[in-house]
Amino acid sequence: MTKTIGTVEKGKGSKVLINSYCPGYAKTDMTRGGRSKTPDRGAQTPVMLALKDLNDRSGLFWQDEKPIQW
């Protein structure tokens, strides 16, 4: 059974999805290299949101390619 998290009902004919995401703490200059997640791994969620068919899921908060509670 799939649990729906915070889905917002879209208006009829709307083609815009609005979602947000957290890339997590990646090993960058900003974190002084103190994390293990690579920048490429942190970029996977926004790329997925831009390119993947989300089946009209909108109004969600994403991390690690899945919606999470916010």
mmCIF file as Biopython writes it, N, C-alpha, C and O atoms, coordinates in Angstrom:
data_model
#
loop_
_atom_site.group_PDB
_atom_site.id
_atom_site.type_symbol
_atom_site.label_atom_id
_atom_site.label_alt_id
_atom_site.label_comp_id
_atom_site.label_asym_id
_atom_site.label_entity_id
_atom_site.label_seq_id
_atom_site.pdbx_PDB_ins_code
_atom_site.Cartn_x
_atom_site.Cartn_y
_atom_site.Cartn_z
_atom_site.occupancy
_atom_site.B_iso_or_equiv
_atom_site.auth_seq_id
_atom_site.auth_asym_id
_atom_site.pdbx_PDB_model_num
ATOM 1   N N  . MET A ? 1  ? 0.834  -1.179 0.000   1.0 0.0 1  A 1 
ATOM 2   C CA . MET A ? 1  ? 0.000  0.000  0.000   1.0 0.0 1  A 1 
ATOM 3   C C  . MET A ? 1  ? 0.881  1.245  0.000   1.0 0.0 1  A 1 
ATOM 4   O O  . MET A ? 1  ? 1.813  1.347  0.797   1.0 0.0 1  A 1 
ATOM 5   N N  . THR A ? 2  ? 0.591  2.181  -0.882  1.0 0.0 2  A 1 
ATOM 6   C CA . THR A ? 2  ? 1.366  3.408  -0.998  1.0 0.0 2  A 1 
ATOM 7   C C  . THR A ? 2  ? 0.729  4.503  -0.163  1.0 0.0 2  A 1 
ATOM 8   O O  . THR A ? 2  ? -0.481 4.718  -0.231  1.0 0.0 2  A 1 
ATOM 9   N N  . LYS A ? 3  ? 1.533  5.188  0.616   1.0 0.0 3  A 1 
ATOM 10  C CA . LYS A ? 3  ? 1.036  6.287  1.448   1.0 0.0 3  A 1 
ATOM 11  C C  . LYS A ? 3  ? 1.218  7.597  0.689   1.0 0.0 3  A 1 
ATOM 12  O O  . LYS A ? 3  ? 2.310  7.883  0.198   1.0 0.0 3  A 1 
ATOM 13  N N  . THR A ? 4  ? 0.163  8.388  0.591   1.0 0.0 4  A 1 
ATOM 14  C CA . THR A ? 4  ? 0.235  9.686  -0.062  1.0 0.0 4  A 1 
ATOM 15  C C  . THR A ? 4  ? 0.650  10.716 0.973   1.0 0.0 4  A 1 
ATOM 16  O O  . THR A ? 4  ? 0.082  10.776 2.064   1.0 0.0 4  A 1 
ATOM 17  N N  . ILE A ? 5  ? 1.642  11.526 0.629   1.0 0.0 5  A 1 
ATOM 18  C CA . ILE A ? 5  ? 2.159  12.539 1.545   1.0 0.0 5  A 1 
ATOM 19  C C  . ILE A ? 5  ? 1.893  13.923 0.957   1.0 0.0 5  A 1 
ATOM 20  O O  . ILE A ? 5  ? 2.463  14.271 -0.077  1.0 0.0 5  A 1 
ATOM 21  N N  . GLY A ? 6  ? 1.052  14.701 1.588   1.0 0.0 6  A 1 
ATOM 22  C CA . GLY A ? 6  ? 0.869  16.118 1.266   1.0 0.0 6  A 1 
ATOM 23  C C  . GLY A ? 6  ? 0.585  16.464 -0.169  1.0 0.0 6  A 1 
ATOM 24  O O  . GLY A ? 6  ? 1.082  17.486 -0.642  1.0 0.0 6  A 1 
ATOM 25  N N  . THR A ? 7  ? -0.174 15.688 -0.888  1.0 0.0 7  A 1 
ATOM 26  C CA . THR A ? 7  ? -0.462 15.998 -2.279  1.0 0.0 7  A 1 
ATOM 27  C C  . THR A ? 7  ? -1.459 17.148 -2.358  1.0 0.0 7  A 1 
ATOM 28  O O  . THR A ? 7  ? -2.451 17.177 -1.629  1.0 0.0 7  A 1 
ATOM 29  N N  . VAL A ? 8  ? -1.184 18.090 -3.246  1.0 0.0 8  A 1 
ATOM 30  C CA . VAL A ? 8  ? -2.068 19.218 -3.478  1.0 0.0 8  A 1 
ATOM 31  C C  . VAL A ? 8  ? -2.835 18.959 -4.766  1.0 0.0 8  A 1 
ATOM 32  O O  . VAL A ? 8  ? -2.242 18.614 -5.788  1.0 0.0 8  A 1 
ATOM 33  N N  . GLU A ? 9  ? -4.150 19.124 -4.719  1.0 0.0 9  A 1 
ATOM 34  C CA . GLU A ? 9  ? -4.970 18.874 -5.893  1.0 0.0 9  A 1 
ATOM 35  C C  . GLU A ? 9  ? -4.749 19.989 -6.894  1.0 0.0 9  A 1 
ATOM 36  O O  . GLU A ? 9  ? -4.855 21.168 -6.556  1.0 0.0 9  A 1 
ATOM 37  N N  . LYS A ? 10 ? -4.440 19.612 -8.136  1.0 0.0 10 A 1 
ATOM 38  C CA . LYS A ? 10 ? -4.209 20.583 -9.201  1.0 0.0 10 A 1 
ATOM 39  C C  . LYS A ? 10 ? -5.527 21.015 -9.809  1.0 0.0 10 A 1 
ATOM 40  O O  . LYS A ? 10 ? -6.500 20.262 -9.824  1.0 0.0 10 A 1 
ATOM 41  N N  . GLY A ? 11 ? -5.544 22.250 -10.313 1.0 0.0 11 A 1 
ATOM 42  C CA . GLY A ? 11 ? -6.720 22.740 -11.022 1.0 0.0 11 A 1 
ATOM 43  C C  . GLY A ? 11 ? -6.842 22.067 -12.375 1.0 0.0 11 A 1 
ATOM 44  O O  . GLY A ? 11 ? -5.839 21.659 -12.960 1.0 0.0 11 A 1 
ATOM 45  N N  . LYS A ? 12 ? -8.041 21.951 -12.867 1.0 0.0 12 A 1 
ATOM 46  C CA . LYS A ? 12 ? -8.284 21.301 -14.147 1.0 0.0 12 A 1 
ATOM 47  C C  . LYS A ? 12 ? -7.526 22.039 -15.251 1.0 0.0 12 A 1 
ATOM 48  O O  . LYS A ? 12 ? -7.615 23.261 -15.369 1.0 0.0 12 A 1 
ATOM 49  N N  . GLY A ? 13 ? -6.792 21.291 -16.044 1.0 0.0 13 A 1 
ATOM 50  C CA . GLY A ? 13 ? -6.035 21.854 -17.154 1.0 0.0 13 A 1 
ATOM 51  C C  . GLY A ? 13 ? -4.672 22.399 -16.775 1.0 0.0 13 A 1 
ATOM 52  O O  . GLY A ? 13 ? -3.919 22.825 -17.650 1.0 0.0 13 A 1 
ATOM 53  N N  . SER A ? 14 ? -4.336 22.396 -15.493 1.0 0.0 14 A 1 
ATOM 54  C CA . SER A ? 14 ? -3.046 22.912 -15.059 1.0 0.0 14 A 1 
ATOM 55  C C  . SER A ? 14 ? -1.932 21.952 -15.459 1.0 0.0 14 A 1 
ATOM 56  O O  . SER A ? 14 ? -2.075 20.737 -15.330 1.0 0.0 14 A 1 
ATOM 57  N N  . LYS A ? 15 ? -0.819 22.507 -15.947 1.0 0.0 15 A 1 
ATOM 58  C CA . LYS A ? 15 ? 0.321  21.686 -16.336 1.0 0.0 15 A 1 
ATOM 59  C C  . LYS A ? 15 ? 1.552  21.999 -15.494 1.0 0.0 15 A 1 
ATOM 60  O O  . LYS A ? 15 ? 2.658  21.568 -15.819 1.0 0.0 15 A 1 
ATOM 61  N N  . VAL A ? 16 ? 1.360  22.743 -14.419 1.0 0.0 16 A 1 
ATOM 62  C CA . VAL A ? 16 ? 2.480  23.150 -13.582 1.0 0.0 16 A 1 
ATOM 63  C C  . VAL A ? 16 ? 2.471  22.333 -12.289 1.0 0.0 16 A 1 
ATOM 64  O O  . VAL A ? 16 ? 1.455  22.247 -11.599 1.0 0.0 16 A 1 
ATOM 65  N N  . LEU A ? 17 ? 3.625  21.736 -11.975 1.0 0.0 17 A 1 
ATOM 66  C CA . LEU A ? 17 ? 3.809  21.035 -10.705 1.0 0.0 17 A 1 
ATOM 67  C C  . LEU A ? 17 ? 4.762  21.875 -9.868  1.0 0.0 17 A 1 
ATOM 68  O O  . LEU A ? 17 ? 5.756  22.389 -10.382 1.0 0.0 17 A 1 
ATOM 69  N N  . ILE A ? 18 ? 4.467  22.014 -8.591  1.0 0.0 18 A 1 
ATOM 70  C CA . ILE A ? 18 ? 5.336  22.777 -7.697  1.0 0.0 18 A 1 
ATOM 71  C C  . ILE A ? 18 ? 5.755  21.854 -6.561  1.0 0.0 18 A 1 
ATOM 72  O O  . ILE A ? 18 ? 4.931  21.413 -5.760  1.0 0.0 18 A 1 
ATOM 73  N N  . ASN A ? 19 ? 7.044  21.574 -6.510  1.0 0.0 19 A 1 
ATOM 74  C CA . ASN A ? 19 ? 7.624  20.724 -5.476  1.0 0.0 19 A 1 
ATOM 75  C C  . ASN A ? 19 ? 8.878  21.399 -4.943  1.0 0.0 19 A 1 
ATOM 76  O O  . ASN A ? 19 ? 9.424  22.296 -5.587  1.0 0.0 19 A 1 
ATOM 77  N N  . SER A ? 20 ? 9.331  20.980 -3.787  1.0 0.0 20 A 1 
ATOM 78  C CA . SER A ? 20 ? 10.588 21.469 -3.236  1.0 0.0 20 A 1 
ATOM 79  C C  . SER A ? 20 ? 11.450 20.268 -2.861  1.0 0.0 20 A 1 
ATOM 80  O O  . SER A ? 20 ? 10.966 19.139 -2.782  1.0 0.0 20 A 1 
ATOM 81  N N  . TYR A ? 21 ? 12.739 20.532 -2.632  1.0 0.0 21 A 1 
ATOM 82  C CA . TYR A ? 21 ? 13.627 19.415 -2.316  1.0 0.0 21 A 1 
ATOM 83  C C  . TYR A ? 21 ? 14.762 19.878 -1.416  1.0 0.0 21 A 1 
ATOM 84  O O  . TYR A ? 21 ? 15.056 21.068 -1.306  1.0 0.0 21 A 1 
ATOM 85  N N  . CYS A ? 22 ? 15.379 18.912 -0.785  1.0 0.0 22 A 1 
ATOM 86  C CA . CYS A ? 22 ? 16.585 19.143 0.011   1.0 0.0 22 A 1 
ATOM 87  C C  . CYS A ? 22 ? 17.680 18.260 -0.580  1.0 0.0 22 A 1 
ATOM 88  O O  . CYS A ? 22 ? 17.531 17.038 -0.606  1.0 0.0 22 A 1 
ATOM 89  N N  . PRO A ? 23 ? 18.771 18.850 -1.052  1.0 0.0 23 A 1 
ATOM 90  C CA . PRO A ? 23 ? 19.845 18.029 -1.617  1.0 0.0 23 A 1 
ATOM 91  C C  . PRO A ? 23 ? 20.652 17.304 -0.549  1.0 0.0 23 A 1 
ATOM 92  O O  . PRO A ? 23 ? 21.401 16.379 -0.863  1.0 0.0 23 A 1 
ATOM 93  N N  . GLY A ? 24 ? 20.509 17.715 0.713   1.0 0.0 24 A 1 
ATOM 94  C CA . GLY A ? 24 ? 21.310 17.124 1.780   1.0 0.0 24 A 1 
ATOM 95  C C  . GLY A ? 24 ? 22.682 17.783 1.845   1.0 0.0 24 A 1 
ATOM 96  O O  . GLY A ? 24 ? 23.033 18.599 0.993   1.0 0.0 24 A 1 
ATOM 97  N N  . TYR A ? 25 ? 23.437 17.427 2.847   1.0 0.0 25 A 1 
ATOM 98  C CA . TYR A ? 25 ? 24.777 17.990 2.998   1.0 0.0 25 A 1 
ATOM 99  C C  . TYR A ? 25 ? 25.758 17.210 2.136   1.0 0.0 25 A 1 
ATOM 100 O O  . TYR A ? 25 ? 26.006 16.027 2.367   1.0 0.0 25 A 1 
ATOM 101 N N  . ALA A ? 26 ? 26.304 17.883 1.151   1.0 0.0 26 A 1 
ATOM 102 C CA . ALA A ? 26 ? 27.241 17.238 0.236   1.0 0.0 26 A 1 
ATOM 103 C C  . ALA A ? 26 ? 28.667 17.709 0.526   1.0 0.0 26 A 1 
ATOM 104 O O  . ALA A ? 26 ? 28.884 18.744 1.156   1.0 0.0 26 A 1 
ATOM 105 N N  . LYS A ? 27 ? 29.603 16.943 0.060   1.0 0.0 27 A 1 
ATOM 106 C CA . LYS A ? 27 ? 31.021 17.252 0.234   1.0 0.0 27 A 1 
ATOM 107 C C  . LYS A ? 27 ? 31.392 18.381 -0.732  1.0 0.0 27 A 1 
ATOM 108 O O  . LYS A ? 27 ? 31.753 18.136 -1.883  1.0 0.0 27 A 1 
ATOM 109 N N  . THR A ? 28 ? 31.298 19.619 -0.241  1.0 0.0 28 A 1 
ATOM 110 C CA . THR A ? 28 ? 31.578 20.803 -1.054  1.0 0.0 28 A 1 
ATOM 111 C C  . THR A ? 28 ? 32.461 21.753 -0.260  1.0 0.0 28 A 1 
ATOM 112 O O  . THR A ? 28 ? 32.787 21.493 0.898   1.0 0.0 28 A 1 
ATOM 113 N N  . ASP A ? 29 ? 32.847 22.859 -0.894  1.0 0.0 29 A 1 
ATOM 114 C CA . ASP A ? 29 ? 33.614 23.881 -0.189  1.0 0.0 29 A 1 
ATOM 115 C C  . ASP A ? 29 ? 32.802 24.455 0.971   1.0 0.0 29 A 1 
ATOM 116 O O  . ASP A ? 29 ? 33.358 24.783 2.019   1.0 0.0 29 A 1 
ATOM 117 N N  . MET A ? 30 ? 31.487 24.577 0.784   1.0 0.0 30 A 1 
ATOM 118 C CA . MET A ? 30 ? 30.641 25.156 1.819   1.0 0.0 30 A 1 
ATOM 119 C C  . MET A ? 30 ? 30.641 24.308 3.101   1.0 0.0 30 A 1 
ATOM 120 O O  . MET A ? 30 ? 30.579 24.851 4.204   1.0 0.0 30 A 1 
ATOM 121 N N  . THR A ? 31 ? 30.709 22.984 2.954   1.0 0.0 31 A 1 
ATOM 122 C CA . THR A ? 31 ? 30.744 22.111 4.128   1.0 0.0 31 A 1 
ATOM 123 C C  . THR A ? 31 ? 32.180 21.753 4.510   1.0 0.0 31 A 1 
ATOM 124 O O  . THR A ? 31 ? 32.416 20.905 5.370   1.0 0.0 31 A 1 
ATOM 125 N N  . ARG A ? 32 ? 33.124 22.411 3.856   1.0 0.0 32 A 1 
ATOM 126 C CA . ARG A ? 32 ? 34.558 22.185 4.082   1.0 0.0 32 A 1 
ATOM 127 C C  . ARG A ? 32 ? 34.937 20.719 3.888   1.0 0.0 32 A 1 
ATOM 128 O O  . ARG A ? 32 ? 35.847 20.205 4.537   1.0 0.0 32 A 1 
ATOM 129 N N  . GLY A ? 33 ? 34.218 20.059 2.978   1.0 0.0 33 A 1 
ATOM 130 C CA . GLY A ? 33 ? 34.532 18.677 2.648   1.0 0.0 33 A 1 
ATOM 131 C C  . GLY A ? 33 ? 34.224 17.684 3.747   1.0 0.0 33 A 1 
ATOM 132 O O  . GLY A ? 33 ? 34.681 16.542 3.697   1.0 0.0 33 A 1 
ATOM 133 N N  . GLY A ? 34 ? 33.449 18.105 4.746   1.0 0.0 34 A 1 
ATOM 134 C CA . GLY A ? 34 ? 33.208 17.257 5.907   1.0 0.0 34 A 1 
ATOM 135 C C  . GLY A ? 34 ? 32.060 16.269 5.768   1.0 0.0 34 A 1 
ATOM 136 O O  . GLY A ? 34 ? 31.679 15.655 6.764   1.0 0.0 34 A 1 
ATOM 137 N N  . ARG A ? 35 ? 31.508 16.091 4.613   1.0 0.0 35 A 1 
ATOM 138 C CA . ARG A ? 35 ? 30.388 15.167 4.419   1.0 0.0 35 A 1 
ATOM 139 C C  . ARG A ? 35 ? 30.789 14.075 3.440   1.0 0.0 35 A 1 
ATOM 140 O O  . ARG A ? 35 ? 31.766 14.219 2.705   1.0 0.0 35 A 1 
ATOM 141 N N  . SER A ? 36 ? 30.035 12.985 3.431   1.0 0.0 36 A 1 
ATOM 142 C CA . SER A ? 36 ? 30.376 11.876 2.542   1.0 0.0 36 A 1 
ATOM 143 C C  . SER A ? 36 ? 29.560 11.884 1.248   1.0 0.0 36 A 1 
ATOM 144 O O  . SER A ? 36 ? 29.959 11.243 0.276   1.0 0.0 36 A 1 
ATOM 145 N N  . LYS A ? 37 ? 28.429 12.593 1.209   1.0 0.0 37 A 1 
ATOM 146 C CA . LYS A ? 37 ? 27.586 12.638 0.011   1.0 0.0 37 A 1 
ATOM 147 C C  . LYS A ? 37 ? 28.275 13.485 -1.060  1.0 0.0 37 A 1 
ATOM 148 O O  . LYS A ? 37 ? 28.700 14.609 -0.793  1.0 0.0 37 A 1 
ATOM 149 N N  . THR A ? 38 ? 28.380 12.946 -2.254  1.0 0.0 38 A 1 
ATOM 150 C CA . THR A ? 38 ? 29.022 13.692 -3.341  1.0 0.0 38 A 1 
ATOM 151 C C  . THR A ? 38 ? 28.059 14.724 -3.913  1.0 0.0 38 A 1 
ATOM 152 O O  . THR A ? 38 ? 26.844 14.563 -3.797  1.0 0.0 38 A 1 
ATOM 153 N N  . PRO A ? 39 ? 28.587 15.790 -4.534  1.0 0.0 39 A 1 
ATOM 154 C CA . PRO A ? 39 ? 27.715 16.751 -5.197  1.0 0.0 39 A 1 
ATOM 155 C C  . PRO A ? 39 ? 26.840 16.094 -6.275  1.0 0.0 39 A 1 
ATOM 156 O O  . PRO A ? 39 ? 25.684 16.478 -6.449  1.0 0.0 39 A 1 
ATOM 157 N N  . ASP A ? 40 ? 27.383 15.114 -6.992  1.0 0.0 40 A 1 
ATOM 158 C CA . ASP A ? 40 ? 26.589 14.401 -8.001  1.0 0.0 40 A 1 
ATOM 159 C C  . ASP A ? 40 ? 25.389 13.706 -7.365  1.0 0.0 40 A 1 
ATOM 160 O O  . ASP A ? 40 ? 24.291 13.724 -7.922  1.0 0.0 40 A 1 
ATOM 161 N N  . ARG A ? 41 ? 25.595 13.100 -6.211  1.0 0.0 41 A 1 
ATOM 162 C CA . ARG A ? 41 ? 24.496 12.430 -5.500  1.0 0.0 41 A 1 
ATOM 163 C C  . ARG A ? 41 ? 23.460 13.448 -5.017  1.0 0.0 41 A 1 
ATOM 164 O O  . ARG A ? 41 ? 22.259 13.183 -5.078  1.0 0.0 41 A 1 
ATOM 165 N N  . GLY A ? 42 ? 23.914 14.603 -4.541  1.0 0.0 42 A 1 
ATOM 166 C CA . GLY A ? 42 ? 23.008 15.661 -4.107  1.0 0.0 42 A 1 
ATOM 167 C C  . GLY A ? 42 ? 22.196 16.247 -5.246  1.0 0.0 42 A 1 
ATOM 168 O O  . GLY A ? 42 ? 21.102 16.766 -5.025  1.0 0.0 42 A 1 
ATOM 169 N N  . ALA A ? 43 ? 22.720 16.169 -6.467  1.0 0.0 43 A 1 
ATOM 170 C CA . ALA A ? 43 ? 22.031 16.710 -7.644  1.0 0.0 43 A 1 
ATOM 171 C C  . ALA A ? 43 ? 21.008 15.743 -8.231  1.0 0.0 43 A 1 
ATOM 172 O O  . ALA A ? 43 ? 20.234 16.143 -9.100  1.0 0.0 43 A 1 
ATOM 173 N N  . GLN A ? 44 ? 20.977 14.507 -7.796  1.0 0.0 44 A 1 
ATOM 174 C CA . GLN A ? 44 ? 20.063 13.530 -8.397  1.0 0.0 44 A 1 
ATOM 175 C C  . GLN A ? 44 ? 18.594 13.872 -8.177  1.0 0.0 44 A 1 
ATOM 176 O O  . GLN A ? 44 ? 17.784 13.679 -9.084  1.0 0.0 44 A 1 
ATOM 177 N N  . THR A ? 45 ? 18.228 14.370 -7.009  1.0 0.0 45 A 1 
ATOM 178 C CA . THR A ? 45 ? 16.818 14.688 -6.741  1.0 0.0 45 A 1 
ATOM 179 C C  . THR A ? 45 ? 16.314 15.827 -7.620  1.0 0.0 45 A 1 
ATOM 180 O O  . THR A ? 45 ? 15.261 15.663 -8.235  1.0 0.0 45 A 1 
ATOM 181 N N  . PRO A ? 46 ? 17.001 16.983 -7.723  1.0 0.0 46 A 1 
ATOM 182 C CA . PRO A ? 46 ? 16.469 18.029 -8.595  1.0 0.0 46 A 1 
ATOM 183 C C  . PRO A ? 46 ? 16.432 17.625 -10.070 1.0 0.0 46 A 1 
ATOM 184 O O  . PRO A ? 46 ? 15.531 18.036 -10.802 1.0 0.0 46 A 1 
ATOM 185 N N  . VAL A ? 47 ? 17.398 16.827 -10.505 1.0 0.0 47 A 1 
ATOM 186 C CA . VAL A ? 47 ? 17.370 16.353 -11.896 1.0 0.0 47 A 1 
ATOM 187 C C  . VAL A ? 47 ? 16.179 15.429 -12.102 1.0 0.0 47 A 1 
ATOM 188 O O  . VAL A ? 47 ? 15.497 15.520 -13.123 1.0 0.0 47 A 1 
ATOM 189 N N  . MET A ? 48 ? 15.919 14.543 -11.149 1.0 0.0 48 A 1 
ATOM 190 C CA . MET A ? 48 ? 14.762 13.661 -11.240 1.0 0.0 48 A 1 
ATOM 191 C C  . MET A ? 48 ? 13.467 14.473 -11.294 1.0 0.0 48 A 1 
ATOM 192 O O  . MET A ? 48 ? 12.581 14.177 -12.096 1.0 0.0 48 A 1 
ATOM 193 N N  . LEU A ? 49 ? 13.354 15.505 -10.437 1.0 0.0 49 A 1 
ATOM 194 C CA . LEU A ? 49 ? 12.146 16.324 -10.418 1.0 0.0 49 A 1 
ATOM 195 C C  . LEU A ? 49 ? 11.945 17.061 -11.740 1.0 0.0 49 A 1 
ATOM 196 O O  . LEU A ? 49 ? 10.811 17.273 -12.168 1.0 0.0 49 A 1 
ATOM 197 N N  . ALA A ? 50 ? 13.031 17.447 -12.380 1.0 0.0 50 A 1 
ATOM 198 C CA . ALA A ? 50 ? 12.931 18.172 -13.647 1.0 0.0 50 A 1 
ATOM 199 C C  . ALA A ? 50 ? 12.596 17.262 -14.824 1.0 0.0 50 A 1 
ATOM 200 O O  . ALA A ? 50 ? 11.925 17.695 -15.761 1.0 0.0 50 A 1 
ATOM 201 N N  . LEU A ? 51 ? 13.049 16.014 -14.794 1.0 0.0 51 A 1 
ATOM 202 C CA . LEU A ? 51 ? 12.947 15.162 -15.973 1.0 0.0 51 A 1 
ATOM 203 C C  . LEU A ? 51 ? 11.954 14.011 -15.878 1.0 0.0 51 A 1 
ATOM 204 O O  . LEU A ? 51 ? 11.454 13.554 -16.906 1.0 0.0 51 A 1 
ATOM 205 N N  . LYS A ? 52 ? 11.660 13.539 -14.695 1.0 0.0 52 A 1 
ATOM 206 C CA . LYS A ? 52 ? 10.832 12.347 -14.532 1.0 0.0 52 A 1 
ATOM 207 C C  . LYS A ? 52 ? 9.341  12.697 -14.547 1.0 0.0 52 A 1 
ATOM 208 O O  . LYS A ? 52 ? 8.943  13.780 -14.119 1.0 0.0 52 A 1 
ATOM 209 N N  . ASP A ? 53 ? 8.541  11.781 -15.037 1.0 0.0 53 A 1 
ATOM 210 C CA . ASP A ? 53 ? 7.091  11.914 -14.959 1.0 0.0 53 A 1 
ATOM 211 C C  . ASP A ? 53 ? 6.680  11.632 -13.516 1.0 0.0 53 A 1 
ATOM 212 O O  . ASP A ? 53 ? 6.821  10.507 -13.038 1.0 0.0 53 A 1 
ATOM 213 N N  . LEU A ? 54 ? 6.175  12.648 -12.824 1.0 0.0 54 A 1 
ATOM 214 C CA . LEU A ? 54 ? 5.808  12.514 -11.414 1.0 0.0 54 A 1 
ATOM 215 C C  . LEU A ? 54 ? 4.345  12.137 -11.223 1.0 0.0 54 A 1 
ATOM 216 O O  . LEU A ? 54 ? 3.839  12.170 -10.101 1.0 0.0 54 A 1 
ATOM 217 N N  . ASN A ? 55 ? 3.662  11.780 -12.303 1.0 0.0 55 A 1 
ATOM 218 C CA . ASN A ? 55 ? 2.246  11.390 -12.229 1.0 0.0 55 A 1 
ATOM 219 C C  . ASN A ? 55 ? 1.410  12.460 -11.532 1.0 0.0 55 A 1 
ATOM 220 O O  . ASN A ? 55 ? 0.568  12.151 -10.690 1.0 0.0 55 A 1 
ATOM 221 N N  . ASP A ? 56 ? 1.653  13.717 -11.892 1.0 0.0 56 A 1 
ATOM 222 C CA . ASP A ? 56 ? 0.902  14.867 -11.369 1.0 0.0 56 A 1 
ATOM 223 C C  . ASP A ? 56 ? 1.048  15.073 -9.868  1.0 0.0 56 A 1 
ATOM 224 O O  . ASP A ? 56 ? 0.202  15.733 -9.263  1.0 0.0 56 A 1 
ATOM 225 N N  . ARG A ? 57 ? 2.094  14.531 -9.245  1.0 0.0 57 A 1 
ATOM 226 C CA . ARG A ? 57 ? 2.319  14.775 -7.808  1.0 0.0 57 A 1 
ATOM 227 C C  . ARG A ? 57 ? 2.911  16.168 -7.640  1.0 0.0 57 A 1 
ATOM 228 O O  . ARG A ? 57 ? 3.953  16.479 -8.216  1.0 0.0 57 A 1 
ATOM 229 N N  . SER A ? 58 ? 2.256  16.988 -6.864  1.0 0.0 58 A 1 
ATOM 230 C CA . SER A ? 58 ? 2.658  18.377 -6.666  1.0 0.0 58 A 1 
ATOM 231 C C  . SER A ? 58 ? 2.499  18.738 -5.195  1.0 0.0 58 A 1 
ATOM 232 O O  . SER A ? 58 ? 1.715  18.115 -4.480  1.0 0.0 58 A 1 
ATOM 233 N N  . GLY A ? 59 ? 3.246  19.750 -4.743  1.0 0.0 59 A 1 
ATOM 234 C CA . GLY A ? 59 ? 3.142  20.209 -3.367  1.0 0.0 59 A 1 
ATOM 235 C C  . GLY A ? 59 ? 3.881  19.329 -2.377  1.0 0.0 59 A 1 
ATOM 236 O O  . GLY A ? 59 ? 3.540  19.304 -1.195  1.0 0.0 59 A 1 
ATOM 237 N N  . LEU A ? 60 ? 4.883  18.610 -2.843  1.0 0.0 60 A 1 
ATOM 238 C CA . LEU A ? 60 ? 5.619  17.676 -1.991  1.0 0.0 60 A 1 
ATOM 239 C C  . LEU A ? 60 ? 7.030  18.184 -1.704  1.0 0.0 60 A 1 
ATOM 240 O O  . LEU A ? 60 ? 7.565  19.016 -2.437  1.0 0.0 60 A 1 
ATOM 241 N N  . PHE A ? 61 ? 7.617  17.676 -0.634  1.0 0.0 61 A 1 
ATOM 242 C CA . PHE A ? 61 ? 9.003  17.960 -0.269  1.0 0.0 61 A 1 
ATOM 243 C C  . PHE A ? 61 ? 9.799  16.682 -0.490  1.0 0.0 61 A 1 
ATOM 244 O O  . PHE A ? 61 ? 9.456  15.643 0.075   1.0 0.0 61 A 1 
ATOM 245 N N  . TRP A ? 62 ? 10.841 16.732 -1.289  1.0 0.0 62 A 1 
ATOM 246 C CA . TRP A ? 62 ? 11.586 15.554 -1.718  1.0 0.0 62 A 1 
ATOM 247 C C  . TRP A ? 62 ? 13.002 15.539 -1.158  1.0 0.0 62 A 1 
ATOM 248 O O  . TRP A ? 62 ? 13.628 16.584 -0.976  1.0 0.0 62 A 1 
ATOM 249 N N  . GLN A ? 63 ? 13.489 14.339 -0.891  1.0 0.0 63 A 1 
ATOM 250 C CA . GLN A ? 63 ? 14.892 14.116 -0.548  1.0 0.0 63 A 1 
ATOM 251 C C  . GLN A ? 63 ? 15.229 12.686 -0.932  1.0 0.0 63 A 1 
ATOM 252 O O  . GLN A ? 63 ? 14.430 11.777 -0.709  1.0 0.0 63 A 1 
ATOM 253 N N  . ASP A ? 64 ? 16.400 12.485 -1.504  1.0 0.0 64 A 1 
ATOM 254 C CA . ASP A ? 64 ? 16.851 11.157 -1.944  1.0 0.0 64 A 1 
ATOM 255 C C  . ASP A ? 64 ? 15.834 10.489 -2.871  1.0 0.0 64 A 1 
ATOM 256 O O  . ASP A ? 64 ? 15.527 9.306  -2.731  1.0 0.0 64 A 1 
ATOM 257 N N  . GLU A ? 65 ? 15.319 11.275 -3.821  1.0 0.0 65 A 1 
ATOM 258 C CA . GLU A ? 65 ? 14.398 10.818 -4.873  1.0 0.0 65 A 1 
ATOM 259 C C  . GLU A ? 65 ? 13.061 10.291 -4.360  1.0 0.0 65 A 1 
ATOM 260 O O  . GLU A ? 65 ? 12.405 9.510  -5.049  1.0 0.0 65 A 1 
ATOM 261 N N  . LYS A ? 66 ? 12.650 10.701 -3.169  1.0 0.0 66 A 1 
ATOM 262 C CA . LYS A ? 66 ? 11.330 10.279 -2.670  1.0 0.0 66 A 1 
ATOM 263 C C  . LYS A ? 66 ? 10.735 11.404 -1.835  1.0 0.0 66 A 1 
ATOM 264 O O  . LYS A ? 66 ? 11.471 12.187 -1.234  1.0 0.0 66 A 1 
ATOM 265 N N  . PRO A ? 67 ? 9.392  11.493 -1.791  1.0 0.0 67 A 1 
ATOM 266 C CA . PRO A ? 67 ? 8.774  12.536 -0.957  1.0 0.0 67 A 1 
ATOM 267 C C  . PRO A ? 67 ? 8.899  12.177 0.516   1.0 0.0 67 A 1 
ATOM 268 O O  . PRO A ? 67 ? 8.793  11.014 0.906   1.0 0.0 67 A 1 
ATOM 269 N N  . ILE A ? 68 ? 9.128  13.212 1.328   1.0 0.0 68 A 1 
ATOM 270 C CA . ILE A ? 68 ? 9.245  13.020 2.778   1.0 0.0 68 A 1 
ATOM 271 C C  . ILE A ? 68 ? 8.301  14.009 3.477   1.0 0.0 68 A 1 
ATOM 272 O O  . ILE A ? 68 ? 7.834  14.974 2.871   1.0 0.0 68 A 1 
ATOM 273 N N  . GLN A ? 69 ? 8.035  13.752 4.750   1.0 0.0 69 A 1 
ATOM 274 C CA . GLN A ? 69 ? 7.209  14.660 5.547   1.0 0.0 69 A 1 
ATOM 275 C C  . GLN A ? 69 ? 7.943  15.976 5.741   1.0 0.0 69 A 1 
ATOM 276 O O  . GLN A ? 69 ? 9.171  16.005 5.832   1.0 0.0 69 A 1 
ATOM 277 N N  . TRP A ? 70 ? 7.184  17.070 5.804   1.0 0.0 70 A 1 
ATOM 278 C CA . TRP A ? 70 ? 7.777  18.383 6.079   1.0 0.0 70 A 1 
ATOM 279 C C  . TRP A ? 70 ? 6.904  19.169 6.993   1.0 0.0 70 A 1 
ATOM 280 O O  . TRP A ? 70 ? 7.236  20.302 7.340   1.0 0.0 70 A 1 
#
